[in-house]
Amino acid sequence: MAIPRYKLKVTLRHHTETITALQFSPSGDFLASGSENGVVLVFSTGSWKPVKRFIDASPVTALVWHPLFPKTILCGFDSGDIHTACFEGNESVCLSWRSKS
């Protein structure tokens, strides 16, 4: 049986392009959203205000929260890059891997 595929055509406040990925954190405290222009926004679900912003040059294709580190998210991009974004308070740390093409 084929599973229907849908393209999400919603614009959250603070995004200027189509959202291509959404993922709630395991605790439900955050919602990460990624868009066609490479922007990843992390929203607090308590206030629905963005708490972090990360940018890449290609569209976001996947978002996955780390199950053991609550403020760590893996971001996959159309270019094949994977970024691990860790944020705590006002600080951010991003690690990157480029796909082998």
C-alpha positions as CSV (number, residue, x, y, z in Angstrom):
1,M,0.0,0.0,0.0
2,A,1.4,3.4,-1.0
3,I,1.6,6.0,1.7
4,P,0.4,9.4,0.5
5,R,3.0,12.2,0.5
6,Y,2.1,15.8,1.3
7,K,4.1,19.0,1.0
8,L,3.6,21.3,4.0
9,K,2.5,24.7,2.8
10,V,2.4,26.6,6.1
11,T,4.3,29.7,7.0
12,L,5.1,30.1,10.7
13,R,5.8,33.6,11.9
14,H,9.5,34.4,11.4
15,H,9.9,32.1,8.3
16,T,9.9,33.7,4.9
17,E,9.9,30.5,2.8
18,T,8.0,27.2,2.8
19,I,8.6,25.1,5.9
20,T,10.1,21.7,4.9
21,A,10.6,20.1,8.3
22,L,9.1,20.2,11.7
23,Q,10.0,18.3,14.9
24,F,9.0,18.7,18.5
25,S,11.7,18.1,21.1
26,P,11.3,14.9,23.2
27,S,10.2,17.0,26.2
28,G,7.8,19.0,24.1
29,D,9.5,22.2,25.3
30,F,10.7,23.2,21.8
31,L,9.6,23.0,18.2
32,A,12.2,23.1,15.5
33,S,11.2,24.2,12.0
34,G,13.3,24.2,8.8
35,S,12.6,25.9,5.5
36,E,13.5,26.0,1.8
37,N,16.0,28.8,2.3
38,G,18.1,26.9,4.8
39,V,16.8,28.6,8.0
40,V,16.2,26.4,11.1
41,L,14.3,28.1,13.9
42,V,13.8,26.7,17.4
43,F,10.6,27.9,19.1
44,S,9.8,27.7,22.8
45,T,6.4,26.0,23.0
46,G,5.7,28.0,26.2
47,S,5.8,31.4,24.4
48,W,5.9,30.4,20.7
49,K,8.8,32.8,20.3
50,P,11.9,31.8,18.5
51,V,14.8,31.1,20.9
52,K,17.5,30.1,18.3
53,R,18.2,30.5,14.6
54,F,20.6,28.6,12.5
55,I,21.3,29.1,8.8
56,D,22.7,27.0,5.9
57,A,22.9,27.7,2.2
58,S,20.6,24.8,1.1
59,P,17.0,23.7,2.0
60,V,16.4,21.9,5.3
61,T,15.3,18.2,4.6
62,A,15.3,16.7,8.1
63,L,15.3,17.6,11.8
64,V,15.9,15.1,14.6
65,W,16.3,15.9,18.3
66,H,19.0,14.1,20.2
67,P,17.2,11.7,22.7
68,L,19.8,12.3,25.5
69,F,20.8,15.9,25.1
70,P,17.6,18.0,25.2
71,K,19.0,21.1,23.5
72,T,20.7,19.3,20.6
73,I,19.2,18.9,17.2
74,L,20.6,17.3,14.0
75,C,19.7,19.2,10.9
76,G,19.9,17.6,7.4
77,F,20.1,19.7,4.3
78,D,19.5,19.2,0.6
79,S,23.2,19.6,-0.1
80,G,23.9,16.4,1.9
81,D,25.3,18.4,4.9
82,I,24.4,17.5,8.4
83,H,24.8,20.0,11.2
84,T,24.5,19.3,14.9
85,A,23.2,22.4,16.6
86,C,23.6,22.6,20.4
87,F,22.2,25.6,22.2
88,E,22.1,26.5,25.9
89,G,21.0,29.9,27.1
90,N,22.5,32.6,24.9
91,E,25.3,30.3,23.5
92,S,25.2,28.1,20.4
93,V,27.6,25.5,19.2
94,C,27.3,24.1,15.7
95,L,29.3,21.1,14.3
96,S,29.1,20.2,10.6
97,W,29.7,17.2,8.4
98,R,29.7,17.3,4.7
99,S,28.4,14.4,2.7
100,K,30.9,12.4,0.6
101,S,29.9,13.0,-3.0
